[in-house]
Amino acid sequence: MGIFSKISFIIWLIILLAAAIMFDWFGSRELASSFLDSTQVAVEKLETTGDHVQGIIDVVKEDKEALEKGL
């Protein structure tokens, strides 16, 4: 299977999924909505985790700078 046929297959799969959502075949709109909701929750969790980690990194940097100035 050549690279062109793989790319063509992926494009046709995307087109089929888009048509399924547009015409609500097999309840695909509900599935797409629930998938997007779950990804939104995952993104929000990653954002809060990243904010906490960034805060910890900032505290460690400030402590390191304070120790270097104190020495």
N, CA, C and O atoms as a Maestro MAE file, in Angstrom:
{
 s_m_m2io_version
 :::
 2.0.0
}

f_m_ct {
 s_m_title
 :::
 protein
 m_atom[284] {
  # First column is atom index #
  i_m_mmod_type
  r_m_x_coord
  r_m_y_coord
  r_m_z_coord
  i_m_residue_number
  s_m_chain_name
  s_m_pdb_residue_name
  s_m_pdb_atom_name
  i_m_atomic_number
  :::
  1 25 0.861 -1.177 0.000 1 A "MET " " N  " 7
  2 3 0.000 0.000 0.000 1 A "MET " " CA " 6
  3 2 0.900 1.230 0.000 1 A "MET " " C  " 6
  4 15 1.675 1.448 0.931 1 A "MET " " O  " 8
  5 25 0.788 2.011 -1.031 2 A "GLY " " N  " 7
  6 3 1.642 3.179 -1.173 2 A "GLY " " CA " 6
  7 2 1.174 4.335 -0.304 2 A "GLY " " C  " 6
  8 15 0.087 4.305 0.273 2 A "GLY " " O  " 8
  9 25 2.007 5.334 -0.228 3 A "ILE " " N  " 7
  10 3 1.711 6.508 0.600 3 A "ILE " " CA " 6
  11 2 0.486 7.241 0.075 3 A "ILE " " C  " 6
  12 15 -0.306 7.768 0.857 3 A "ILE " " O  " 8
  13 25 0.324 7.278 -1.251 4 A "PHE " " N  " 7
  14 3 -0.832 7.966 -1.819 4 A "PHE " " CA " 6
  15 2 -2.127 7.279 -1.430 4 A "PHE " " C  " 6
  16 15 -3.119 7.944 -1.129 4 A "PHE " " O  " 8
  17 25 -2.127 5.958 -1.433 5 A "SER " " N  " 7
  18 3 -3.351 5.238 -1.070 5 A "SER " " CA " 6
  19 2 -3.678 5.405 0.413 5 A "SER " " C  " 6
  20 15 -4.852 5.442 0.781 5 A "SER " " O  " 8
  21 25 -2.663 5.506 1.268 6 A "LYS " " N  " 7
  22 3 -2.900 5.735 2.702 6 A "LYS " " CA " 6
  23 2 -3.495 7.122 2.931 6 A "LYS " " C  " 6
  24 15 -4.443 7.282 3.700 6 A "LYS " " O  " 8
  25 25 -2.934 8.113 2.261 7 A "ILE " " N  " 7
  26 3 -3.444 9.480 2.389 7 A "ILE " " CA " 6
  27 2 -4.857 9.566 1.834 7 A "ILE " " C  " 6
  28 15 -5.722 10.219 2.418 7 A "ILE " " O  " 8
  29 25 -5.087 8.911 0.711 8 A "SER " " N  " 7
  30 3 -6.422 8.889 0.117 8 A "SER " " CA " 6
  31 2 -7.429 8.228 1.055 8 A "SER " " C  " 6
  32 15 -8.554 8.709 1.194 8 A "SER " " O  " 8
  33 25 -7.039 7.147 1.691 9 A "PHE " " N  " 7
  34 3 -7.921 6.460 2.637 9 A "PHE " " CA " 6
  35 2 -8.280 7.366 3.808 9 A "PHE " " C  " 6
  36 15 -9.438 7.411 4.223 9 A "PHE " " O  " 8
  37 25 -7.304 8.085 4.341 10 A "ILE " " N  " 7
  38 3 -7.553 8.987 5.465 10 A "ILE " " CA " 6
  39 2 -8.500 10.111 5.048 10 A "ILE " " C  " 6
  40 15 -9.405 10.474 5.799 10 A "ILE " " O  " 8
  41 25 -8.293 10.657 3.860 11 A "ILE " " N  " 7
  42 3 -9.167 11.730 3.370 11 A "ILE " " CA " 6
  43 2 -10.593 11.221 3.218 11 A "ILE " " C  " 6
  44 15 -11.534 11.893 3.639 11 A "ILE " " O  " 8
  45 25 -10.770 10.038 2.621 12 A "TRP " " N  " 7
  46 3 -12.114 9.476 2.457 12 A "TRP " " CA " 6
  47 2 -12.766 9.176 3.805 12 A "TRP " " C  " 6
  48 15 -13.975 9.344 3.961 12 A "TRP " " O  " 8
  49 25 -11.976 8.737 4.769 13 A "LEU " " N  " 7
  50 3 -12.507 8.474 6.108 13 A "LEU " " CA " 6
  51 2 -13.001 9.764 6.760 13 A "LEU " " C  " 6
  52 15 -14.060 9.778 7.387 13 A "LEU " " O  " 8
  53 25 -12.239 10.844 6.614 14 A "ILE " " N  " 7
  54 3 -12.645 12.138 7.163 14 A "ILE " " CA " 6
  55 2 -13.922 12.635 6.484 14 A "ILE " " C  " 6
  56 15 -14.818 13.163 7.143 14 A "ILE " " O  " 8
  57 25 -13.995 12.463 5.171 15 A "ILE " " N  " 7
  58 3 -15.199 12.871 4.441 15 A "ILE " " CA " 6
  59 2 -16.405 12.070 4.909 15 A "ILE " " C  " 6
  60 15 -17.487 12.629 5.092 15 A "ILE " " O  " 8
  61 25 -16.232 10.777 5.103 16 A "LEU " " N  " 7
  62 3 -17.321 9.928 5.576 16 A "LEU " " CA " 6
  63 2 -17.780 10.333 6.977 16 A "LEU " " C  " 6
  64 15 -18.978 10.378 7.254 16 A "LEU " " O  " 8
  65 25 -16.826 10.624 7.855 17 A "LEU " " N  " 7
  66 3 -17.183 11.067 9.206 17 A "LEU " " CA " 6
  67 2 -17.918 12.403 9.178 17 A "LEU " " C  " 6
  68 15 -18.884 12.600 9.916 17 A "LEU " " O  " 8
  69 25 -17.464 13.317 8.331 18 A "ALA " " N  " 7
  70 3 -18.126 14.618 8.223 18 A "ALA " " CA " 6
  71 2 -19.555 14.450 7.701 18 A "ALA " " C  " 6
  72 15 -20.477 15.098 8.195 18 A "ALA " " O  " 8
  73 25 -19.737 13.586 6.711 19 A "ALA " " N  " 7
  74 3 -21.086 13.350 6.183 19 A "ALA " " CA " 6
  75 2 -21.978 12.696 7.227 19 A "ALA " " C  " 6
  76 15 -23.164 13.012 7.323 19 A "ALA " " O  " 8
  77 25 -21.413 11.792 8.001 20 A "ALA " " N  " 7
  78 3 -22.196 11.127 9.049 20 A "ALA " " CA " 6
  79 2 -22.678 12.129 10.086 20 A "ALA " " C  " 6
  80 15 -23.808 12.037 10.564 20 A "ALA " " O  " 8
  81 25 -21.834 13.076 10.431 21 A "ILE " " N  " 7
  82 3 -22.231 14.092 11.407 21 A "ILE " " CA " 6
  83 2 -23.231 15.066 10.782 21 A "ILE " " C  " 6
  84 15 -24.196 15.465 11.433 21 A "ILE " " O  " 8
  85 25 -23.009 15.445 9.538 22 A "MET " " N  " 7
  86 3 -23.919 16.391 8.879 22 A "MET " " CA " 6
  87 2 -25.329 15.825 8.783 22 A "MET " " C  " 6
  88 15 -26.302 16.536 9.036 22 A "MET " " O  " 8
  89 25 -25.445 14.555 8.421 23 A "PHE " " N  " 7
  90 3 -26.756 13.961 8.204 23 A "PHE " " CA " 6
  91 2 -27.225 13.114 9.385 23 A "PHE " " C  " 6
  92 15 -28.259 12.451 9.299 23 A "PHE " " O  " 8
  93 25 -26.476 13.131 10.480 24 A "ASP " " N  " 7
  94 3 -26.792 12.426 11.719 24 A "ASP " " CA " 6
  95 2 -27.060 10.941 11.484 24 A "ASP " " C  " 6
  96 15 -28.068 10.400 11.937 24 A "ASP " " O  " 8
  97 25 -26.143 10.295 10.769 25 A "TRP " " N  " 7
  98 3 -26.242 8.857 10.562 25 A "TRP " " CA " 6
  99 2 -25.804 8.144 11.828 25 A "TRP " " C  " 6
  100 15 -24.773 8.476 12.413 25 A "TRP " " O  " 8
  101 25 -26.590 7.161 12.248 26 A "PHE " " N  " 7
  102 3 -26.264 6.285 13.385 26 A "PHE " " CA " 6
  103 2 -26.054 7.067 14.686 26 A "PHE " " C  " 6
  104 15 -25.290 6.630 15.547 26 A "PHE " " O  " 8
  105 25 -26.710 8.198 14.836 27 A "GLY " " N  " 7
  106 3 -26.565 8.987 16.059 27 A "GLY " " CA " 6
  107 2 -25.186 9.598 16.215 27 A "GLY " " C  " 6
  108 15 -24.711 9.794 17.334 27 A "GLY " " O  " 8
  109 25 -24.544 9.898 15.099 28 A "SER " " N  " 7
  110 3 -23.165 10.378 15.151 28 A "SER " " CA " 6
  111 2 -23.043 11.776 15.752 28 A "SER " " C  " 6
  112 15 -21.997 12.120 16.301 28 A "SER " " O  " 8
  113 25 -24.091 12.580 15.657 29 A "ARG " " N  " 7
  114 3 -24.009 13.924 16.260 29 A "ARG " " CA " 6
  115 2 -23.863 13.822 17.775 29 A "ARG " " C  " 6
  116 15 -23.074 14.548 18.381 29 A "ARG " " O  " 8
  117 25 -24.624 12.921 18.379 30 A "GLU " " N  " 7
  118 3 -24.529 12.732 19.829 30 A "GLU " " CA " 6
  119 2 -23.144 12.231 20.221 30 A "GLU " " C  " 6
  120 15 -22.573 12.681 21.214 30 A "GLU " " O  " 8
  121 25 -22.610 11.304 19.442 31 A "LEU " " N  " 7
  122 3 -21.267 10.788 19.722 31 A "LEU " " CA " 6
  123 2 -20.213 11.886 19.587 31 A "LEU " " C  " 6
  124 15 -19.307 11.993 20.413 31 A "LEU " " O  " 8
  125 25 -20.341 12.693 18.547 32 A "ALA " " N  " 7
  126 3 -19.383 13.781 18.341 32 A "ALA " " CA " 6
  127 2 -19.464 14.805 19.466 32 A "ALA " " C  " 6
  128 15 -18.441 15.302 19.938 32 A "ALA " " O  " 8
  129 25 -20.688 15.117 19.895 33 A "SER " " N  " 7
  130 3 -20.857 16.082 20.990 33 A "SER " " CA " 6
  131 2 -20.262 15.552 22.287 33 A "SER " " C  " 6
  132 15 -19.581 16.285 23.003 33 A "SER " " O  " 8
  133 25 -20.514 14.293 22.591 34 A "SER " " N  " 7
  134 3 -19.968 13.738 23.833 34 A "SER " " CA " 6
  135 2 -18.444 13.643 23.760 34 A "SER " " C  " 6
  136 15 -17.759 13.845 24.763 34 A "SER " " O  " 8
  137 25 -17.916 13.336 22.575 35 A "PHE " " N  " 7
  138 3 -16.463 13.291 22.410 35 A "PHE " " CA " 6
  139 2 -15.850 14.671 22.626 35 A "PHE " " C  " 6
  140 15 -14.825 14.803 23.294 35 A "PHE " " O  " 8
  141 25 -16.482 15.697 22.060 36 A "LEU " " N  " 7
  142 3 -15.957 17.054 22.220 36 A "LEU " " CA " 6
  143 2 -16.068 17.526 23.665 36 A "LEU " " C  " 6
  144 15 -15.194 18.244 24.150 36 A "LEU " " O  " 8
  145 25 -17.137 17.127 24.359 37 A "ASP " " N  " 7
  146 3 -17.264 17.479 25.769 37 A "ASP " " CA " 6
  147 2 -16.158 16.833 26.595 37 A "ASP " " C  " 6
  148 15 -15.575 17.466 27.476 37 A "ASP " " O  " 8
  149 25 -15.875 15.566 26.300 38 A "SER " " N  " 7
  150 3 -14.828 14.884 27.070 38 A "SER " " CA " 6
  151 2 -13.452 15.462 26.767 38 A "SER " " C  " 6
  152 15 -12.603 15.534 27.656 38 A "SER " " O  " 8
  153 25 -13.220 15.876 25.523 39 A "THR " " N  " 7
  154 3 -11.931 16.487 25.226 39 A "THR " " CA " 6
  155 2 -11.816 17.858 25.883 39 A "THR " " C  " 6
  156 15 -10.723 18.266 26.276 39 A "THR " " O  " 8
  157 25 -12.931 18.571 26.004 40 A "GLN " " N  " 7
  158 3 -12.908 19.875 26.681 40 A "GLN " " CA " 6
  159 2 -12.537 19.689 28.147 40 A "GLN " " C  " 6
  160 15 -11.762 20.470 28.697 40 A "GLN " " O  " 8
  161 25 -13.088 18.659 28.777 41 A "VAL " " N  " 7
  162 3 -12.760 18.373 30.174 41 A "VAL " " CA " 6
  163 2 -11.275 18.037 30.298 41 A "VAL " " C  " 6
  164 15 -10.609 18.487 31.230 41 A "VAL " " O  " 8
  165 25 -10.763 17.252 29.366 42 A "ALA " " N  " 7
  166 3 -9.345 16.887 29.401 42 A "ALA " " CA " 6
  167 2 -8.462 18.116 29.235 42 A "ALA " " C  " 6
  168 15 -7.447 18.243 29.920 42 A "ALA " " O  " 8
  169 25 -8.834 19.019 28.339 43 A "VAL " " N  " 7
  170 3 -8.056 20.240 28.126 43 A "VAL " " CA " 6
  171 2 -8.071 21.108 29.384 43 A "VAL " " C  " 6
  172 15 -7.045 21.676 29.756 43 A "VAL " " O  " 8
  173 25 -9.213 21.211 30.033 44 A "GLU " " N  " 7
  174 3 -9.294 22.014 31.261 44 A "GLU " " CA " 6
  175 2 -8.422 21.421 32.356 44 A "GLU " " C  " 6
  176 15 -7.769 22.164 33.089 44 A "GLU " " O  " 8
  177 25 -8.398 20.103 32.483 45 A "LYS " " N  " 7
  178 3 -7.547 19.456 33.491 45 A "LYS " " CA " 6
  179 2 -6.071 19.687 33.184 45 A "LYS " " C  " 6
  180 15 -5.268 19.932 34.084 45 A "LYS " " O  " 8
  181 25 -5.727 19.606 31.903 46 A "LEU " " N  " 7
  182 3 -4.334 19.870 31.524 46 A "LEU " " CA " 6
  183 2 -3.947 21.315 31.808 46 A "LEU " " C  " 6
  184 15 -2.821 21.588 32.225 46 A "LEU " " O  " 8
  185 25 -4.880 22.246 31.582 47 A "GLU " " N  " 7
  186 3 -4.605 23.656 31.869 47 A "GLU " " CA " 6
  187 2 -4.338 23.866 33.351 47 A "GLU " " C  " 6
  188 15 -3.371 24.534 33.719 47 A "GLU " " O  " 8
  189 25 -5.182 23.306 34.199 48 A "THR " " N  " 7
  190 3 -4.992 23.497 35.646 48 A "THR " " CA " 6
  191 2 -3.714 22.813 36.118 48 A "THR " " C  " 6
  192 15 -3.003 23.355 36.965 48 A "THR " " O  " 8
  193 25 -3.414 21.639 35.586 49 A "THR " " N  " 7
  194 3 -2.176 20.958 35.960 49 A "THR " " CA " 6
  195 2 -0.970 21.774 35.511 49 A "THR " " C  " 6
  196 15 0.000 21.909 36.256 49 A "THR " " O  " 8
  197 25 -1.026 22.316 34.302 50 A "GLY " " N  " 7
  198 3 0.076 23.151 33.808 50 A "GLY " " CA " 6
  199 2 0.264 24.399 34.646 50 A "GLY " " C  " 6
  200 15 1.395 24.809 34.904 50 A "GLY " " O  " 8
  201 25 -0.838 25.012 35.075 51 A "ASP " " N  " 7
  202 3 -0.744 26.199 35.925 51 A "ASP " " CA " 6
  203 2 -0.095 25.867 37.261 51 A "ASP " " C  " 6
  204 15 0.729 26.631 37.764 51 A "ASP " " O  " 8
  205 25 -0.469 24.723 37.838 52 A "HIS " " N  " 7
  206 3 0.131 24.322 39.117 52 A "HIS " " CA " 6
  207 2 1.621 24.037 38.966 52 A "HIS " " C  " 6
  208 15 2.424 24.448 39.803 52 A "HIS " " O  " 8
  209 25 1.988 23.336 37.903 53 A "VAL " " N  " 7
  210 3 3.399 23.015 37.674 53 A "VAL " " CA " 6
  211 2 4.189 24.300 37.428 53 A "VAL " " C  " 6
  212 15 5.301 24.445 37.934 53 A "VAL " " O  " 8
  213 25 3.629 25.227 36.662 54 A "GLN " " N  " 7
  214 3 4.318 26.494 36.411 54 A "GLN " " CA " 6
  215 2 4.510 27.267 37.708 54 A "GLN " " C  " 6
  216 15 5.553 27.887 37.914 54 A "GLN " " O  " 8
  217 25 3.510 27.232 38.586 55 A "GLY " " N  " 7
  218 3 3.643 27.882 39.886 55 A "GLY " " CA " 6
  219 2 4.755 27.271 40.715 55 A "GLY " " C  " 6
  220 15 5.508 27.988 41.373 55 A "GLY " " O  " 8
  221 25 4.862 25.958 40.689 56 A "ILE " " N  " 7
  222 3 5.926 25.280 41.430 56 A "ILE " " CA " 6
  223 2 7.284 25.640 40.852 56 A "ILE " " C  " 6
  224 15 8.234 25.876 41.599 56 A "ILE " " O  " 8
  225 25 7.385 25.684 39.540 57 A "ILE " " N  " 7
  226 3 8.649 26.044 38.902 57 A "ILE " " CA " 6
  227 2 9.048 27.465 39.273 57 A "ILE " " C  " 6
  228 15 10.220 27.729 39.542 57 A "ILE " " O  " 8
  229 25 8.093 28.377 39.291 58 A "ASP " " N  " 7
  230 3 8.387 29.764 39.674 58 A "ASP " " CA " 6
  231 2 8.874 29.848 41.116 58 A "ASP " " C  " 6
  232 15 9.811 30.589 41.412 58 A "ASP " " O  " 8
  233 25 8.243 29.094 42.012 59 A "VAL " " N  " 7
  234 3 8.661 29.104 43.427 59 A "VAL " " CA " 6
  235 2 10.074 28.565 43.557 59 A "VAL " " C  " 6
  236 15 10.883 29.126 44.296 59 A "VAL " " O  " 8
  237 25 10.385 27.482 42.848 60 A "VAL " " N  " 7
  238 3 11.725 26.903 42.918 60 A "VAL " " CA " 6
  239 2 12.757 27.881 42.363 60 A "VAL " " C  " 6
  240 15 13.844 28.009 42.926 60 A "VAL " " O  " 8
  241 25 12.436 28.571 41.272 61 A "LYS " " N  " 7
  242 3 13.362 29.562 40.709 61 A "LYS " " CA " 6
  243 2 13.606 30.697 41.697 61 A "LYS " " C  " 6
  244 15 14.743 31.129 41.891 61 A "LYS " " O  " 8
  245 25 12.523 31.181 42.324 62 A "GLU " " N  " 7
  246 3 12.673 32.270 43.294 62 A "GLU " " CA " 6
  247 2 13.502 31.826 44.488 62 A "GLU " " C  " 6
  248 15 14.328 32.593 44.983 62 A "GLU " " O  " 8
  249 25 13.296 30.597 44.961 63 A "ASP " " N  " 7
  250 3 14.081 30.088 46.091 63 A "ASP " " CA " 6
  251 2 15.550 29.944 45.708 63 A "ASP " " C  " 6
  252 15 16.437 30.248 46.504 63 A "ASP " " O  " 8
  253 25 15.802 29.480 44.486 64 A "LYS " " N  " 7
  254 3 17.180 29.330 44.026 64 A "LYS " " CA " 6
  255 2 17.869 30.689 43.940 64 A "LYS " " C  " 6
  256 15 19.018 30.834 44.355 64 A "LYS " " O  " 8
  257 25 17.162 31.687 43.399 65 A "GLU " " N  " 7
  258 3 17.750 33.024 43.293 65 A "GLU " " CA " 6
  259 2 17.993 33.609 44.675 65 A "GLU " " C  " 6
  260 15 19.004 34.277 44.893 65 A "GLU " " O  " 8
  261 25 17.090 33.371 45.604 66 A "ALA " " N  " 7
  262 3 17.265 33.900 46.968 66 A "ALA " " CA " 6
  263 2 18.461 33.236 47.634 66 A "ALA " " C  " 6
  264 15 19.211 33.895 48.354 66 A "ALA " " O  " 8
  265 25 18.650 31.934 47.403 67 A "LEU " " N  " 7
  266 3 19.804 31.251 47.985 67 A "LEU " " CA " 6
  267 2 21.113 31.743 47.379 67 A "LEU " " C  " 6
  268 15 22.117 31.890 48.075 67 A "LEU " " O  " 8
  269 25 21.087 31.999 46.054 68 A "GLU " " N  " 7
  270 3 22.305 32.485 45.412 68 A "GLU " " CA " 6
  271 2 22.659 33.885 45.881 68 A "GLU " " C  " 6
  272 15 23.840 34.207 46.019 68 A "GLU " " O  " 8
  273 25 21.657 34.728 46.130 69 A "LYS " " N  " 7
  274 3 21.928 36.084 46.621 69 A "LYS " " CA " 6
  275 2 22.391 36.042 48.068 69 A "LYS " " C  " 6
  276 15 23.198 36.874 48.483 69 A "LYS " " O  " 8
  277 25 21.895 35.091 48.837 70 A "GLY " " N  " 7
  278 3 22.264 34.982 50.241 70 A "GLY " " CA " 6
  279 2 23.661 34.459 50.444 70 A "GLY " " C  " 6
  280 15 24.281 34.725 51.474 70 A "GLY " " O  " 8
  281 25 24.170 33.718 49.478 71 A "LEU " " N  " 7
  282 3 25.505 33.146 49.619 71 A "LEU " " CA " 6
  283 2 26.507 34.117 49.138 71 A "LEU " " C  " 6
  284 15 27.704 33.834 49.168 71 A "LEU " " O  " 8
  :::
 }
 m_bond[283] {
  # First column is bond index #
  i_m_from
  i_m_to
  i_m_order
  :::
  1 1 2 1
  2 2 3 1
  3 3 4 2
  4 3 5 1
  5 5 6 1
  6 6 7 1
  7 7 8 2
  8 7 9 1
  9 9 10 1
  10 10 11 1
  11 11 12 2
  12 11 13 1
  13 13 14 1
  14 14 15 1
  15 15 16 2
  16 15 17 1
  17 17 18 1
  18 18 19 1
  19 19 20 2
  20 19 21 1
  21 21 22 1
  22 22 23 1
  23 23 24 2
  24 23 25 1
  25 25 26 1
  26 26 27 1
  27 27 28 2
  28 27 29 1
  29 29 30 1
  30 30 31 1
  31 31 32 2
  32 31 33 1
  33 33 34 1
  34 34 35 1
  35 35 36 2
  36 35 37 1
  37 37 38 1
  38 38 39 1
  39 39 40 2
  40 39 41 1
  41 41 42 1
  42 42 43 1
  43 43 44 2
  44 43 45 1
  45 45 46 1
  46 46 47 1
  47 47 48 2
  48 47 49 1
  49 49 50 1
  50 50 51 1
  51 51 52 2
  52 51 53 1
  53 53 54 1
  54 54 55 1
  55 55 56 2
  56 55 57 1
  57 57 58 1
  58 58 59 1
  59 59 60 2
  60 59 61 1
  61 61 62 1
  62 62 63 1
  63 63 64 2
  64 63 65 1
  65 65 66 1
  66 66 67 1
  67 67 68 2
  68 67 69 1
  69 69 70 1
  70 70 71 1
  71 71 72 2
  72 71 73 1
  73 73 74 1
  74 74 75 1
  75 75 76 2
  76 75 77 1
  77 77 78 1
  78 78 79 1
  79 79 80 2
  80 79 81 1
  81 81 82 1
  82 82 83 1
  83 83 84 2
  84 83 85 1
  85 85 86 1
  86 86 87 1
  87 87 88 2
  88 87 89 1
  89 89 90 1
  90 90 91 1
  91 91 92 2
  92 91 93 1
  93 93 94 1
  94 94 95 1
  95 95 96 2
  96 95 97 1
  97 97 98 1
  98 98 99 1
  99 99 100 2
  100 99 101 1
  101 101 102 1
  102 102 103 1
  103 103 104 2
  104 103 105 1
  105 105 106 1
  106 106 107 1
  107 107 108 2
  108 107 109 1
  109 109 110 1
  110 110 111 1
  111 111 112 2
  112 111 113 1
  113 113 114 1
  114 114 115 1
  115 115 116 2
  116 115 117 1
  117 117 118 1
  118 118 119 1
  119 119 120 2
  120 119 121 1
  121 121 122 1
  122 122 123 1
  123 123 124 2
  124 123 125 1
  125 125 126 1
  126 126 127 1
  127 127 128 2
  128 127 129 1
  129 129 130 1
  130 130 131 1
  131 131 132 2
  132 131 133 1
  133 133 134 1
  134 134 135 1
  135 135 136 2
  136 135 137 1
  137 137 138 1
  138 138 139 1
  139 139 140 2
  140 139 141 1
  141 141 142 1
  142 142 143 1
  143 143 144 2
  144 143 145 1
  145 145 146 1
  146 146 147 1
  147 147 148 2
  148 147 149 1
  149 149 150 1
  150 150 151 1
  151 151 152 2
  152 151 153 1
  153 153 154 1
  154 154 155 1
  155 155 156 2
  156 155 157 1
  157 157 158 1
  158 158 159 1
  159 159 160 2
  160 159 161 1
  161 161 162 1
  162 162 163 1
  163 163 164 2
  164 163 165 1
  165 165 166 1
  166 166 167 1
  167 167 168 2
  168 167 169 1
  169 169 170 1
  170 170 171 1
  171 171 172 2
  172 171 173 1
  173 173 174 1
  174 174 175 1
  175 175 176 2
  176 175 177 1
  177 177 178 1
  178 178 179 1
  179 179 180 2
  180 179 181 1
  181 181 182 1
  182 182 183 1
  183 183 184 2
  184 183 185 1
  185 185 186 1
  186 186 187 1
  187 187 188 2
  188 187 189 1
  189 189 190 1
  190 190 191 1
  191 191 192 2
  192 191 193 1
  193 193 194 1
  194 194 195 1
  195 195 196 2
  196 195 197 1
  197 197 198 1
  198 198 199 1
  199 199 200 2
  200 199 201 1
  201 201 202 1
  202 202 203 1
  203 203 204 2
  204 203 205 1
  205 205 206 1
  206 206 207 1
  207 207 208 2
  208 207 209 1
  209 209 210 1
  210 210 211 1
  211 211 212 2
  212 211 213 1
  213 213 214 1
  214 214 215 1
  215 215 216 2
  216 215 217 1
  217 217 218 1
  218 218 219 1
  219 219 220 2
  220 219 221 1
  221 221 222 1
  222 222 223 1
  223 223 224 2
  224 223 225 1
  225 225 226 1
  226 226 227 1
  227 227 228 2
  228 227 229 1
  229 229 230 1
  230 230 231 1
  231 231 232 2
  232 231 233 1
  233 233 234 1
  234 234 235 1
  235 235 236 2
  236 235 237 1
  237 237 238 1
  238 238 239 1
  239 239 240 2
  240 239 241 1
  241 241 242 1
  242 242 243 1
  243 243 244 2
  244 243 245 1
  245 245 246 1
  246 246 247 1
  247 247 248 2
  248 247 249 1
  249 249 250 1
  250 250 251 1
  251 251 252 2
  252 251 253 1
  253 253 254 1
  254 254 255 1
  255 255 256 2
  256 255 257 1
  257 257 258 1
  258 258 259 1
  259 259 260 2
  260 259 261 1
  261 261 262 1
  262 262 263 1
  263 263 264 2
  264 263 265 1
  265 265 266 1
  266 266 267 1
  267 267 268 2
  268 267 269 1
  269 269 270 1
  270 270 271 1
  271 271 272 2
  272 271 273 1
  273 273 274 1
  274 274 275 1
  275 275 276 2
  276 275 277 1
  277 277 278 1
  278 278 279 1
  279 279 280 2
  280 279 281 1
  281 281 282 1
  282 282 283 1
  283 283 284 2
  :::
 }
}
